[in-house]
Amino acid sequence: MPSPWAFATIVAGGAEVYVITDMHDHAGVCATLARNEFGFIDPTRVHCADYTTHGEGCKAVLLRDLRIDVMLDDFVGYVAIPGCPVRCLVMPDATQPYWHPTWQTGDDQEFGRRVYRPAD
């Protein structure tokens, strides 16, 4: 799991860190961030993309509107559609849990992907 302290150092150094998700409402995202020691991310920089309206272009719309320069995402559909100058695809190891064991999501939230278990 990324260290909250490493992110805090980046933010303290002047970088603008945004959280853009397509999965949860704004209050739920902010609560999850705070629950996992990322509460230092300004709630005005937490955005929920509208998948229902924009489909796989939902994050591209926000990237364009917010003038974000660099985006990292784990879904090829989101990095394939232009919205900012630099779009990077992150490829997690499908055989490993998608989130850190200490990550807390809350009782009502589904988060991330399941671990892929190849047949023996």
C-alpha positions as CSV (number, residue, x, y, z in Angstrom):
1,M,0.0,0.0,0.0
2,P,1.3,3.5,-0.7
3,S,2.6,5.2,2.4
4,P,0.3,8.1,3.5
5,W,3.5,9.8,4.6
6,A,5.1,9.6,1.1
7,F,1.9,11.1,-0.4
8,A,1.9,13.8,2.4
9,T,5.5,14.7,1.4
10,I,4.6,15.0,-2.2
11,V,1.6,17.3,-1.3
12,A,3.8,19.3,1.1
13,G,6.3,19.8,-1.8
14,G,3.6,21.5,-3.8
15,A,2.2,18.7,-6.0
16,E,-1.6,18.7,-6.5
17,V,-2.8,15.2,-5.8
18,Y,-6.4,14.4,-6.9
19,V,-8.4,11.3,-6.3
20,I,-10.8,10.5,-9.2
21,T,-13.0,7.4,-8.8
22,D,-16.0,6.0,-10.6
23,M,-17.1,3.7,-7.8
24,H,-18.4,5.7,-4.8
25,D,-20.1,8.9,-3.7
26,H,-18.0,11.8,-2.6
27,A,-18.7,11.4,1.1
28,G,-17.9,7.7,1.0
29,V,-14.6,8.3,-0.8
30,C,-13.5,11.0,1.7
31,A,-14.5,8.7,4.6
32,T,-12.5,5.8,3.1
33,L,-9.4,8.1,2.6
34,A,-9.6,9.4,6.2
35,R,-10.1,5.8,7.5
36,N,-6.8,4.8,5.8
37,E,-4.7,7.8,6.8
38,F,-5.1,9.7,3.6
39,G,-7.4,12.3,5.2
40,F,-4.8,15.0,4.4
41,I,-6.0,15.0,0.7
42,D,-8.2,18.0,0.4
43,P,-11.9,17.0,-0.2
44,T,-12.1,19.6,-3.0
45,R,-9.6,17.4,-4.8
46,V,-11.7,14.3,-4.5
47,H,-13.9,13.8,-7.6
48,C,-16.4,11.1,-8.5
49,A,-16.6,10.5,-12.3
50,D,-20.0,10.1,-13.8
51,Y,-19.8,6.7,-15.5
52,T,-23.6,6.6,-16.2
53,T,-23.4,9.7,-18.3
54,H,-19.9,9.4,-19.9
55,G,-19.1,5.7,-19.8
56,E,-15.4,4.9,-20.1
57,G,-14.8,8.6,-20.9
58,C,-16.0,9.6,-17.4
59,K,-12.5,10.2,-16.0
60,A,-11.3,11.8,-19.2
61,V,-14.0,14.5,-18.8
62,L,-12.8,15.3,-15.3
63,L,-9.1,15.2,-16.3
64,R,-9.9,17.7,-19.1
65,D,-12.1,20.0,-16.9
66,L,-9.7,20.0,-14.0
67,R,-6.6,20.4,-16.3
68,I,-4.8,17.5,-14.7
69,D,-1.5,16.7,-16.3
70,V,-0.8,13.1,-15.2
71,M,-3.1,10.2,-14.5
72,L,-2.4,6.7,-13.2
73,D,-5.1,4.1,-13.5
74,D,-5.4,0.3,-13.6
75,F,-8.1,0.2,-16.3
76,V,-7.0,0.4,-19.9
77,G,-10.3,2.0,-21.0
78,Y,-9.6,5.1,-18.8
79,V,-6.1,5.6,-20.0
80,A,-7.0,5.0,-23.7
81,I,-9.3,8.0,-23.9
82,P,-7.4,11.4,-24.0
83,G,-8.2,13.7,-21.1
84,C,-4.7,14.8,-20.0
85,P,-1.2,14.8,-21.6
86,V,0.2,11.8,-19.7
87,R,-1.8,8.7,-18.9
88,C,-0.1,5.7,-17.3
89,L,-1.5,2.2,-17.0
90,V,-0.7,0.5,-13.8
91,M,-0.9,-3.3,-14.0
92,P,-1.4,-5.0,-10.6
93,D,-0.3,-8.6,-10.2
94,A,-3.6,-10.5,-10.6
95,T,-2.4,-13.3,-8.3
96,Q,-2.0,-10.9,-5.4
97,P,-4.7,-9.2,-3.4
98,Y,-5.6,-5.9,-5.0
99,W,-5.5,-3.9,-1.8
100,H,-3.3,-4.0,1.3
101,P,-4.6,-6.2,4.1
102,T,-4.9,-3.2,6.4
103,W,-7.1,-1.2,3.9
104,Q,-10.4,-0.4,5.5
105,T,-13.4,0.1,3.2
106,G,-16.4,0.3,5.5
107,D,-19.3,-2.1,5.8
108,D,-21.2,-1.1,2.7
109,Q,-18.4,-0.7,0.1
110,E,-17.1,-3.1,-2.5
111,F,-13.5,-2.2,-3.3
112,G,-11.2,-3.4,-6.0
113,R,-10.8,-6.8,-7.6
114,R,-10.7,-10.3,-6.3
115,V,-7.5,-12.3,-6.3
116,Y,-7.0,-14.5,-9.4
117,R,-6.3,-18.1,-8.4
118,P,-5.0,-20.2,-11.4
119,A,-6.2,-23.8,-11.6
120,D,-3.7,-26.3,-10.3
